[in-house]
Amino acid sequence: ELKEVTSHELCRLGQWYYGDLPDRIKQKDAFKQLENPHKEVHENAKLVVECHNRNDLYGVEMGFKQLEEASEKVITLLCELEKDL
């Protein structure tokens, strides 16, 4: 259901990202680059649900591809951050 797709600010990663973090983390390039692909994950999840509700199978397929790409970027950036900490 669409109401189950949280915003990028309310999920656990978003709460961490927008929380009270030390400047040494916020200044990392990987941290700065994380916001947009994380937002894309949530936007594409919402799109997939909306397309599914309309029986738009092509939209579901395209949304999943974009969701997967954004998710991979998020994971890569989080791994980079983890190495720097």
C-alpha positions as CSV (number, residue, x, y, z in Angstrom):
1,E,0.0,0.0,0.0
2,L,1.1,3.5,-0.8
3,K,0.8,4.7,2.8
4,E,3.4,2.1,3.8
5,V,6.1,3.8,1.7
6,T,7.8,6.2,4.1
7,S,9.5,9.4,3.1
8,H,13.3,9.6,2.9
9,E,13.3,11.7,6.0
10,L,11.3,9.4,8.2
11,C,12.9,6.0,7.5
12,R,15.8,4.9,9.7
13,L,18.5,6.0,7.3
14,G,16.8,9.4,6.9
15,Q,16.6,9.8,10.7
16,W,20.3,9.1,10.9
17,Y,21.2,11.3,8.0
18,Y,19.2,14.3,9.2
19,G,20.1,13.6,12.8
20,D,22.7,15.2,15.0
21,L,25.9,13.9,13.4
22,P,29.5,15.1,13.9
23,D,30.9,17.5,11.3
24,R,33.6,14.9,10.4
25,I,30.9,12.7,9.0
26,K,28.8,15.5,7.4
27,Q,31.9,16.8,5.6
28,K,32.6,13.5,3.8
29,D,31.9,13.4,0.1
30,A,30.1,10.1,0.4
31,F,27.8,11.6,3.0
32,K,27.0,14.6,0.8
33,Q,26.3,12.4,-2.2
34,L,24.0,10.1,-0.2
35,E,20.9,12.4,0.0
36,N,19.8,12.3,-3.7
37,P,20.0,8.6,-4.4
38,H,18.3,7.9,-1.0
39,K,15.5,10.2,-2.0
40,E,15.3,8.4,-5.3
41,V,14.9,5.1,-3.6
42,H,11.8,6.3,-1.8
43,E,10.4,8.1,-4.9
44,N,10.8,5.0,-7.0
45,A,9.2,2.8,-4.4
46,K,6.2,5.1,-4.4
47,L,6.1,5.0,-8.2
48,V,6.2,1.2,-8.2
49,V,3.2,1.0,-5.9
50,E,1.3,3.7,-7.9
51,C,2.0,1.8,-11.1
52,H,1.0,-1.5,-9.6
53,N,-2.3,0.0,-8.4
54,R,-3.0,1.2,-12.0
55,N,-2.0,-2.3,-13.4
56,D,0.8,-0.5,-15.3
57,L,3.3,-3.4,-15.6
58,Y,5.7,-1.5,-17.7
59,G,5.8,1.3,-15.1
60,V,6.4,-1.3,-12.4
61,E,9.3,-2.7,-14.3
62,M,10.9,0.6,-15.0
63,G,10.3,1.8,-11.4
64,F,12.0,-1.4,-10.1
65,K,15.0,-0.8,-12.4
66,Q,15.4,2.8,-11.1
67,L,14.8,1.7,-7.5
68,E,17.6,-0.9,-7.9
69,E,20.0,1.6,-9.4
70,A,19.4,4.1,-6.6
71,S,19.6,1.4,-4.0
72,E,23.0,0.3,-5.3
73,K,24.3,3.9,-5.2
74,V,23.1,4.2,-1.5
75,I,24.8,1.0,-0.6
76,T,28.1,2.0,-2.3
77,L,28.1,5.4,-0.6
78,L,27.3,3.8,2.8
79,C,30.2,1.4,2.3
80,E,32.5,4.3,1.5
81,L,31.4,6.1,4.6
82,E,32.0,3.0,6.7
83,K,35.6,2.7,5.4
84,D,36.3,6.3,6.4
85,L,35.0,6.0,10.0
